[in-house]
Amino acid sequence: MKRILTDKESNSLEKRIAEVEKKTGAQIVLAVVGRSDSYAEIPWKVFALAVSMAGLFIYAFNLLWPGRCSSATVLVSIVFILIIGITAALFSVYFPWFARFFLASHRAETEVRQYAESFFLTNELFSTSYRTGILLLISLFERKVILLPDKGIGGKLSHAEMQKVIEEMKPFLASRQVYHALENGLDVLGKLLVDKNLKESGRNELPDMIIEEKGG
């Protein structure tokens, strides 16, 4: 998998994480995933739509310019429709920006949240002494951010406060500026956590390194 962040960007973020943790008592993990699901249905949706549109085009063409319909014409029409459908489906596979048009926002939100929850459990972010772990995860394909706090923090951060962190990151994520998105999100999160009076274990219990995964 091609790296998303440079060494310089990763080192800078790791230092910021250490600073925020020292000021707040939280244990923060940043993660970037390529995509949270394979969305195998998207190429089929694109294929079905493209085939339908191609069929309508041929129907309209025959209405405007009616003529004798031979078996060869029918065969050519069928081949044309299939080529359009297959081309469109392949386009959705190789060009994420195109496939994203066919992904419902609520479906993307659900898959990214499920991925984040699985990531939280798999990497045992719940294992801190006072349950002060917090995951800030970006899923690039969906352009979604999930902020997932452990129960030692969850009751102290309101939904509005967590949404504020996410909203600060969205403009950078939209232009694929992953480093700046994480940087801004971390800064806003740090400011919100300063006055939450979290219990501290006195040691760094979770790795500060930024985790990158291919996902889906």
Buried (B, 14 or more C-beta within 10 A) or exposed (E): EEEBBEEEBBEBBBEBBEEBBEEBBBBBBBBBBBBBBEBEEBBEBBBEBBBEBBBEBBEEEEEEEEEEEEEEEEEEBEEBBBEBBBEBBEBBEEEBEBBBEBBEEEBBBEBBBEBBBEBBEEBEBEEBEBBBBBBBBBBBBBBBBBBBBBEBBEEBBEEEBBEBBBEBBBEBBEEEBBBBBBBBBBBBBBBBBBEBEBEBEEEEBBEBEBBBBEBB
